[in-house]
Amino acid sequence: MSEEINHPRRHFLGTAAVTIAQLGWLGCAKASSGEAKAAALPATKPGTHTSFGPLKQIDAGLLNVGYAEVGPSDGRAVILLHGWPYDIHSFVDVAPLLAAQGYRVIVPHLRGHGTTRFLSSATSRNAQQSVVALDVIALMDALGIQRAILAGYDWGARTANIVAALWPERCKAMVSVNGYAINDLEQNKQPLSPRLEHGWWYQYYFATERGRAGYEANRRDLANFVWRNNSPKWNFDDATFARTAASFDNSDHVSIVIHHYRWRLSIAPGEPRYDDLEKRLAAGPVISVPTITLDGDSNGRVPATDGSADARKFVGKRTHRIIEGAGHDLPQETPQAFAQAVVDVDRY
């Protein structure tokens, strides 16, 4: 099923306007007759909130994880996962919307970001995809969360996909920006169209020692440039960027980012102890948990699609939505639409 969300304007099908509260919703495919839909969340202007307040820290697996927690401690758990070059502030407006609906919202800094630290200096600064997913499982264990809704974009979407595919008993439902995001290293070796290759320029830059040195020296300028290219319609201000950029001061940040992108290009190895997990992921496992996938129609890196190309990867109930005006950092740019997807998928 595919839907288009025109946010915040109304969208017309022929001459009929369909409006639900202050969200403009249009189904490009009719909802199934038995589908329950949550009431529209209240309108939220991006940037309404600027802080989570004091963060919490907890030892989880290989890390001491820094995370924000919002909402009742006995609420249904939602874990929100950020990407690069971003941090937990992508969800600073999403989390209060979900907390108001009774959810216990956990927003962790991924390894190499913010206040998350490695417990041992001897641990490899590894960022292959399976390891980041294991970090989330370890965090859930440490927090006593058996099952959660996982929602994310970029690195966070991939991480949510992996948990949903390999440990579906831990994932009640999922919201994933840009669809099926699990990496296939062999497929990654195949060239893309020039337009798409251009969007991944930093990946090739990071493959060089010049790129590593450049990111070490200019991480804020590079990240700001990526933000503007990823989200050409998002007029974020300096304070918004600065809140996130502080997370790049993490002493392991550059090592984690460089390893992640070099690993994706098969020019940096993963750790042998994760080989079995990576073999399972290379096979392209299907996702059976209820899912809503989102595309921003103004994403400068990943063009929006109708979701059909990866439909076979979702064997459970899945809906695809296109969010008008949203770029790559979809939850920060259109928090209401992202939070609505979380609430809706919980009802699938």
C-alpha positions as CSV (number, residue, x, y, z in Angstrom):
1,M,0.0,0.0,0.0
2,S,1.3,3.5,-0.9
3,E,0.1,6.8,0.5
4,E,1.2,10.3,-0.1
5,I,1.2,12.8,2.8
6,N,1.1,16.5,1.8
7,H,2.3,18.2,4.9
8,P,1.0,20.7,5.9
9,R,-1.1,21.6,2.8
10,R,-4.2,19.8,1.6
11,H,-3.8,17.4,-1.3
12,F,-6.5,16.9,-4.0
13,L,-7.6,13.8,-5.8
14,G,-9.6,15.0,-8.7
15,T,-11.8,17.7,-7.0
16,A,-12.1,16.0,-3.7
17,A,-10.0,17.3,-0.8
18,V,-9.3,14.9,2.1
19,T,-8.2,16.5,5.3
20,I,-7.8,15.0,8.7
21,A,-7.4,17.5,11.5
22,Q,-4.3,19.6,10.6
23,L,-2.5,17.0,8.6
24,G,-3.3,16.6,4.9
25,W,-3.6,12.9,4.2
26,L,-4.2,11.3,0.8
27,G,-4.3,7.6,0.2
28,C,-2.8,6.7,-3.3
29,A,-4.2,3.3,-2.5
30,K,-7.3,2.6,-0.5
31,A,-6.8,1.4,3.0
32,S,-8.1,-2.1,3.8
33,S,-11.6,-2.1,5.1
34,G,-10.6,-3.4,8.5
35,E,-7.7,-1.1,9.1
36,A,-7.8,1.0,12.3
37,K,-6.3,4.4,12.0
38,A,-5.2,6.6,14.9
39,A,-6.5,10.1,15.2
40,A,-4.2,12.8,13.7
41,L,-1.6,14.1,16.1
42,P,-1.7,17.9,16.9
43,A,0.2,20.2,14.5
44,T,3.8,20.8,15.6
45,K,6.1,23.4,14.1
46,P,9.6,22.0,13.5
47,G,11.9,23.5,16.1
48,T,9.2,23.9,18.7
49,H,11.5,22.1,21.2
50,T,15.2,22.6,21.4
51,S,16.3,20.2,24.2
52,F,15.5,16.9,25.8
53,G,16.8,18.1,29.2
54,P,19.4,16.1,31.1
55,L,20.4,12.9,29.4
56,K,20.8,9.5,31.0
57,Q,23.7,7.1,30.8
58,I,23.7,3.3,31.1
59,D,26.2,0.6,30.5
60,A,25.0,-1.6,27.7
61,G,27.1,-4.2,25.9
62,L,30.4,-2.6,24.8
63,L,29.2,0.9,25.5
64,N,28.1,3.4,28.1
65,V,25.1,4.8,26.2
66,G,23.9,8.4,26.4
67,Y,20.2,8.6,25.8
68,A,17.1,10.8,26.3
69,E,14.0,9.3,27.8
70,V,10.6,11.0,27.6
71,G,7.2,9.7,28.6
72,P,5.8,7.4,31.3
73,S,8.2,4.6,32.4
74,D,5.4,2.0,32.1
75,G,4.4,3.1,28.5
76,R,4.8,1.1,25.4
77,A,8.5,1.4,24.4
78,V,9.6,3.3,21.3
79,I,13.2,3.6,20.3
80,L,14.2,6.4,17.9
81,L,17.4,5.9,16.0
82,H,19.3,8.7,14.3
83,G,21.6,8.8,11.3
84,W,24.8,10.6,10.1
85,P,25.7,13.4,10.3
86,Y,22.9,13.9,12.8
87,D,22.1,13.0,16.4
88,I,19.3,12.6,18.9
89,H,18.0,16.1,18.2
90,S,16.5,14.8,15.0
91,F,13.7,13.6,17.3
92,V,13.5,16.6,19.7
93,D,10.0,17.4,18.4
94,V,8.9,13.8,17.7
95,A,9.5,12.5,21.3
96,P,7.1,14.9,23.0
97,L,4.3,14.0,20.6
98,L,4.8,10.3,21.3
99,A,5.1,10.8,25.1
100,A,1.8,12.7,25.0
101,Q,0.3,9.5,23.5
102,G,1.6,7.5,26.5
103,Y,4.7,6.0,24.9
104,R,8.0,5.5,26.7
105,V,10.4,7.1,24.2
106,I,14.1,6.2,24.2
107,V,16.4,8.2,22.0
108,P,20.1,6.9,22.1
109,H,23.2,8.5,20.8
110,L,24.7,5.8,18.4
111,R,28.3,4.7,19.0
112,G,30.7,7.6,18.2
113,H,28.1,10.3,18.9
114,G,27.3,12.6,21.7
115,T,27.7,11.2,25.2
116,T,27.9,7.5,24.2
117,R,31.4,6.1,25.0
118,F,33.2,2.8,24.7
119,L,33.7,1.0,28.0
120,S,37.2,-0.2,27.0
121,S,39.9,1.5,25.0
122,A,40.8,-2.0,23.7
123,T,37.4,-2.3,21.9
124,S,37.7,-2.0,18.1
125,R,36.1,1.2,16.8
126,N,34.0,-0.8,14.5
127,A,30.8,0.5,12.8
128,Q,29.7,-2.3,10.6
129,Q,26.0,-2.7,10.4
130,S,25.5,-5.7,12.6
131,V,27.4,-4.2,15.5
132,V,25.2,-1.1,15.6
133,A,22.2,-3.3,15.7
134,L,23.7,-5.3,18.6
135,D,24.2,-2.0,20.4
136,V,20.4,-1.5,20.3
137,I,19.7,-5.0,21.6
138,A,22.2,-4.5,24.4
139,L,20.5,-1.2,25.3
140,M,17.1,-2.8,25.3
141,D,18.4,-5.5,27.6
142,A,20.0,-3.0,30.0
143,L,16.8,-1.0,30.1
144,G,14.6,-4.1,30.7
145,I,12.8,-3.6,27.4
146,Q,11.8,-6.9,25.8
147,R,10.0,-5.5,22.8
148,A,9.8,-2.0,21.3
149,I,8.6,-0.1,18.2
150,L,11.8,0.9,16.3
151,A,11.8,4.0,14.1
152,G,14.7,5.6,12.3
153,Y,16.3,7.1,9.3
154,D,19.7,6.7,7.6
155,W,22.0,4.6,10.0
156,G,19.0,4.4,12.3
157,A,16.7,3.0,9.6
158,R,19.3,0.3,8.7
159,T,19.7,-0.6,12.4
160,A,15.9,-0.9,12.9
161,N,15.7,-3.0,9.7
162,I,18.4,-5.4,11.0
163,V,16.7,-5.8,14.5
164,A,13.4,-6.4,12.8
165,A,14.8,-9.0,10.4
166,L,17.1,-10.9,12.7
167,W,15.3,-10.5,16.1
168,P,11.6,-9.9,15.2
169,E,10.6,-11.0,18.7
170,R,12.3,-7.8,20.0
171,C,10.5,-5.5,17.5
172,K,6.8,-4.9,17.8
173,A,6.7,-2.7,14.6
174,M,8.9,-0.4,12.6
175,V,9.0,2.9,10.9
176,S,11.8,3.1,8.3
177,V,12.7,6.1,6.2
178,N,13.8,5.2,2.6
179,G,12.5,1.6,2.9
180,Y,14.6,-1.5,3.1
181,A,18.0,-0.4,4.2
182,I,20.1,-3.5,5.0
183,N,23.5,-3.4,3.2
184,D,24.6,-6.0,0.8
185,L,28.4,-5.5,0.4
186,E,28.5,-7.3,-3.0
187,Q,25.7,-5.1,-4.3
188,N,27.5,-2.1,-3.0
189,K,30.3,-2.8,-5.4
190,Q,28.0,-2.2,-8.4
191,P,28.0,1.3,-9.9
192,L,25.0,3.6,-9.6
193,S,23.8,6.3,-12.0
194,P,25.9,9.4,-11.9
195,R,23.2,11.4,-10.1
196,L,23.0,8.8,-7.3
197,E,26.8,8.4,-7.1
198,H,27.1,12.2,-6.7
199,G,24.9,12.0,-3.6
200,W,27.4,9.6,-2.0
201,W,30.5,11.8,-2.6
202,Y,31.5,11.8,1.0
203,Q,31.6,8.0,1.1
204,Y,34.4,8.0,-1.6
205,Y,36.1,11.0,0.1
206,F,36.2,9.0,3.4
207,A,37.8,6.1,1.5
208,T,41.0,8.2,1.3
209,E,43.4,9.3,4.1
210,R,42.9,12.8,2.8
211,G,39.2,12.3,3.5
212,R,39.8,11.1,7.0
213,A,42.1,14.1,7.7
214,G,39.6,16.4,6.1
215,Y,36.7,15.2,8.3
216,E,38.9,15.3,11.4
217,A,39.8,19.0,10.6
218,N,36.4,20.1,9.2
219,R,33.7,17.9,10.7
220,R,31.3,20.8,11.3
221,D,31.7,22.4,7.9
222,L,31.4,19.0,6.1
223,A,28.3,18.0,8.1
224,N,26.7,21.4,7.5
225,F,27.4,21.0,3.7
226,V,25.8,17.5,3.8
227,W,22.7,18.8,5.7
228,R,22.2,21.4,3.0
229,N,22.6,19.0,0.1
230,N,20.5,16.3,1.8
231,S,17.6,18.6,2.6
232,P,17.5,21.5,0.1
233,K,14.2,22.8,1.3
234,W,15.0,22.8,5.0
235,N,16.0,26.3,6.2
236,F,17.5,25.3,9.5
237,D,19.2,27.9,11.5
238,D,22.7,28.0,13.1
239,A,21.4,27.1,16.5
240,T,19.7,24.0,15.2
241,F,22.8,22.8,13.5
242,A,25.0,23.7,16.5
243,R,23.0,21.5,18.9
244,T,23.7,18.5,16.8
245,A,27.3,19.4,15.8
246,A,28.3,19.2,19.5
247,S,27.8,15.4,19.2
248,F,30.6,15.2,16.6
249,D,33.1,16.2,19.4
250,N,32.9,12.6,20.7
251,S,36.5,11.3,20.7
252,D,35.6,8.2,18.7
253,H,33.3,10.0,16.2
254,V,35.7,10.3,13.2
255,S,37.0,6.7,13.7
256,I,33.4,5.3,13.8
257,V,32.2,7.3,10.7
258,I,35.3,6.5,8.6
259,H,35.1,2.8,9.5
260,H,31.4,2.6,8.7
261,Y,31.7,4.0,5.2
262,R,34.9,2.2,4.4
263,W,33.3,-1.1,5.5
264,R,30.4,-0.4,3.2
265,L,32.8,-0.1,0.3
266,S,34.6,-3.3,1.4
267,I,37.9,-1.5,1.9
268,A,37.9,-1.9,5.7
269,P,37.2,-5.3,7.3
270,G,34.6,-6.1,9.9
271,E,35.4,-8.2,12.9
272,P,35.3,-12.0,12.3
273,R,33.1,-12.6,15.4
274,Y,30.3,-10.9,13.5
275,D,30.7,-12.8,10.2
276,D,27.8,-15.1,10.8
277,L,25.4,-12.1,11.3
278,E,26.8,-10.4,8.2
279,K,26.2,-13.5,6.1
280,R,22.6,-13.6,7.2
281,L,22.2,-9.9,6.3
282,A,23.9,-10.4,2.9
283,A,21.2,-12.8,2.0
284,G,18.7,-10.0,2.3
285,P,16.4,-11.3,5.0
286,V,12.7,-10.4,4.8
287,I,11.0,-8.3,7.5
288,S,7.8,-9.7,9.0
289,V,6.9,-7.1,11.6
290,P,4.3,-4.4,10.7
291,T,6.1,-1.5,8.9
292,I,5.5,1.9,7.6
293,T,8.2,3.2,5.2
294,L,8.6,6.9,4.5
295,D,10.2,8.9,1.7
296,G,10.7,12.6,1.7
297,D,9.9,14.1,-1.7
298,S,12.7,16.6,-1.3
299,N,15.5,14.3,-0.2
300,G,18.7,15.4,-1.9
301,R,20.4,12.1,-1.5
302,V,17.7,9.4,-1.9
303,P,15.0,10.2,-4.4
304,A,11.4,9.3,-3.3
305,T,9.8,6.2,-4.8
306,D,6.5,4.5,-4.7
307,G,8.0,1.8,-2.5
308,S,7.4,-1.0,-4.9
309,A,11.0,-1.8,-5.6
310,D,11.6,-3.3,-2.2
311,A,8.0,-4.5,-1.5
312,R,9.0,-8.2,-1.5
313,K,11.3,-7.5,1.5
314,F,8.3,-6.8,3.7
315,V,6.2,-9.9,4.2
316,G,4.1,-8.5,7.0
317,K,1.7,-5.5,6.8
318,R,3.5,-2.6,5.2
319,T,2.4,0.9,4.1
320,H,4.6,3.3,2.1
321,R,4.1,7.1,2.5
322,I,5.7,10.0,0.7
323,I,6.1,13.1,2.9
324,E,5.9,16.4,1.0
325,G,8.6,18.9,1.6
326,A,10.7,16.5,3.7
327,G,14.4,16.0,3.0
328,H,16.8,13.4,4.4
329,D,16.4,14.2,8.1
330,L,12.7,13.5,7.9
331,P,11.8,13.4,11.6
332,Q,13.4,16.8,12.3
333,E,11.9,18.4,9.2
334,T,8.4,16.9,9.5
335,P,8.1,15.7,13.1
336,Q,4.3,15.4,13.0
337,A,4.3,13.0,10.0
338,F,7.1,10.9,11.5
339,A,5.4,10.6,14.9
340,Q,2.1,9.9,13.2
341,A,3.7,6.9,11.4
342,V,4.8,5.5,14.8
343,V,1.4,5.8,16.3
344,D,-0.3,4.3,13.2
345,V,2.1,1.4,12.8
346,D,1.4,0.5,16.5
347,R,-2.2,-0.2,15.5
348,Y,-1.3,-2.6,12.6
